[in-house]
Amino acid sequence: MAVQDSKKSRAKRGHRHAHWKNKVQAPALSTDPTSGETHRRHHVTADGYYRGKKVVDTAPAADAGE
């Protein structure tokens, strides 16, 4: 069983507890200017657009069924 060397001060505990809001908040969302789709900041949309440009081909592959 782990045993601490010494008691953590209130200040050290406070510094550790200060960041809880970062874990609770919902992710920041943006709207793509081309498709108007809502997506997470700095991520590609479901349609394959990033910053108004098509960067990922999302068309279904014809060879997928064979």
Order of alpha helices (4+ residues) and beta strands (2+ residues): alpha-alpha-beta-beta-beta-beta
